[in-house]
């Protein structure tokens, strides 16, 4: 589990920007996990608890992208990568659709 101390150390060691992909809401995250029907109820609760904990660290990221729509989130992520990358990305490098 990341801590603010860990994130500070990571930011010092790694020169790239840290981007956080967020669910639109905790309710939507629960709906998505439940809809997949891959996890037992106990696992869903564990994942939700972990997600809540991780949301507490969201302000420690350079960028935050709300994953309301996969295509739009991928476009935003690509913009961030391009703006902060010295190496050009292939057109299909991020989430080819």
PELINHU-V733388 format. One record per residue. N is the residue number from 1. RES is the residue in three letters. SS is DSSP state (H for helix, E for strand, C for the rest). PHI is phi in whole degrees, -180 to 180 (none if undefined). Layout:
((N:RES:SS:PHI) (N:RES:SS:PHI))
This chain:
((1:UNK:C:none) (2:UNK:C:-72) (3:UNK:C:-123) (4:UNK:H:-62) (5:UNK:H:-64) (6:UNK:H:-62) (7:UNK:H:-66) (8:UNK:H:-64) (9:UNK:H:-63) (10:UNK:H:-61) (11:UNK:H:-63) (12:UNK:H:-74) (13:UNK:H:-75) (14:UNK:C:-105) (15:UNK:C:-80) (16:UNK:C:-83) (17:UNK:C:-88) (18:UNK:C:-99) (19:UNK:E:-118) (20:UNK:E:-114) (21:UNK:E:-95) (22:UNK:E:-108) (23:UNK:C:-71) (24:UNK:C:-58) (25:UNK:C:-163) (26:UNK:H:-66) (27:UNK:H:-63) (28:UNK:H:-67) (29:UNK:H:-60) (30:UNK:H:-60) (31:UNK:H:-61) (32:UNK:H:-65) (33:UNK:H:-64) (34:UNK:H:-67) (35:UNK:H:-61) (36:UNK:H:-65) (37:UNK:C:56) (38:UNK:C:-105) (39:UNK:C:-118) (40:UNK:C:-69) (41:UNK:H:-52) (42:UNK:H:-65) (43:UNK:H:-68) (44:UNK:H:-60) (45:UNK:H:-63) (46:UNK:H:-63) (47:UNK:H:-65) (48:UNK:H:-66) (49:UNK:H:-63) (50:UNK:H:-64) (51:UNK:H:-63) (52:UNK:H:-62) (53:UNK:H:-61) (54:UNK:H:-64) (55:UNK:H:-62) (56:UNK:C:-66) (57:UNK:C:-99) (58:UNK:H:-60) (59:UNK:H:-74) (60:UNK:H:-84) (61:UNK:C:-97) (62:UNK:C:-70) (63:UNK:E:-137) (64:UNK:E:-130) (65:UNK:E:-122) (66:UNK:E:-81) (67:UNK:C:-91) (68:UNK:C:-73) (69:UNK:C:-137) (70:UNK:H:-56) (71:UNK:H:-63) (72:UNK:H:-68) (73:UNK:H:-63) (74:UNK:H:-64) (75:UNK:H:-63) (76:UNK:H:-63) (77:UNK:H:-62) (78:UNK:H:-62) (79:UNK:H:-59) (80:UNK:H:-64) (81:UNK:H:-60) (82:UNK:H:-65) (83:UNK:H:-66) (84:UNK:C:-117) (85:UNK:C:-121) (86:UNK:C:-90) (87:UNK:C:-106) (88:UNK:C:-62) (89:UNK:C:-92) (90:UNK:C:-66) (91:UNK:C:-65) (92:UNK:C:-104) (93:UNK:C:-70) (94:UNK:C:-112) (95:UNK:C:44) (96:UNK:C:-62) (97:UNK:C:-128))
